[in-house]
Amino acid sequence: MTAQNFDQIVAFGKDNVEAVVKSSTLAVKGIEELAKVYSTLANQSIEQTSSAVKALTTAKSPTEFQSIYTNLAKTNFESFVSESRKLQELANSIVTSSFAPLNARVQALSGIFKTA
């Protein structure tokens, strides 16, 4: 083994460690962002529930109660679907970005084997 080969191996290993650190950092930041979004959604849910209870208690008849309830259920379901999509997109983005440094190292390794 030549000194040049040894230096290449050391540099490759150093780059791998840096990629793992960067990947971990991105994952932690992403999880923090996801936690903030979940916290915001939980607070919104509490406010919506409180608002819904107030709306339902103002109903003057069973028909009005049913109408209010139906509208609330529809609105809540639409909100759930919308927020679920946003959360899925955010989670996918976090996974993609946090694995990017590791994928780059895999590509670098495959490039080494192709030239060898």
FENVEN-V479684 format. One record per pair of residues at least 4 apart in sequence whose ideal C-beta (glycine too) atoms are under 7 Angstrom apart, sorted by the first residue. I is the first residue (numbers start at 1). J is the second residue. If there is no record, write none. Layout:
BEGIN
I:J / I:J
END
This chain:
BEGIN
1:5 / 1:6 / 3:7 / 4:8 / 5:9 / 6:10 / 7:11 / 8:12 / 9:13 / 10:14 / 11:15 / 12:16 / 13:17 / 14:18 / 15:19 / 15:105 / 16:20 / 16:105 / 17:21 / 18:22 / 19:23 / 19:101 / 19:102 / 19:104 / 19:105 / 20:24 / 21:25 / 22:26 / 22:101 / 23:27 / 23:98 / 23:99 / 23:101 / 23:102 / 24:28 / 25:29 / 26:30 / 26:97 / 26:98 / 27:31 / 27:94 / 27:98 / 28:32 / 29:33 / 30:34 / 30:94 / 30:97 / 30:98 / 31:35 / 32:36 / 33:37 / 34:38 / 34:90 / 34:91 / 34:94 / 35:39 / 36:40 / 37:41 / 37:87 / 37:90 / 38:42 / 39:43 / 40:44 / 41:45 / 41:83 / 42:46 / 43:47 / 44:48 / 45:49 / 46:50 / 47:51 / 48:52 / 48:76 / 49:53 / 50:54 / 51:55 / 52:56 / 52:72 / 53:57 / 54:58 / 55:68 / 55:72 / 56:65 / 56:68 / 56:69 / 59:64 / 59:65 / 59:68 / 60:64 / 61:65 / 62:66 / 63:67 / 64:68 / 65:69 / 66:70 / 67:71 / 68:72 / 69:73 / 70:74 / 71:75 / 72:76 / 73:77 / 74:78 / 75:79 / 76:80 / 77:81 / 78:82 / 79:83 / 80:84 / 81:85 / 82:86 / 83:87 / 84:88 / 85:89 / 86:90 / 87:91 / 88:92 / 89:93 / 90:94 / 91:95 / 92:96 / 93:97 / 94:98 / 95:99 / 96:100 / 99:103 / 100:104 / 101:105 / 102:106 / 103:107 / 104:108 / 105:109 / 106:110 / 107:111 / 108:112 / 109:113 / 110:114 / 111:115 / 112:116
END
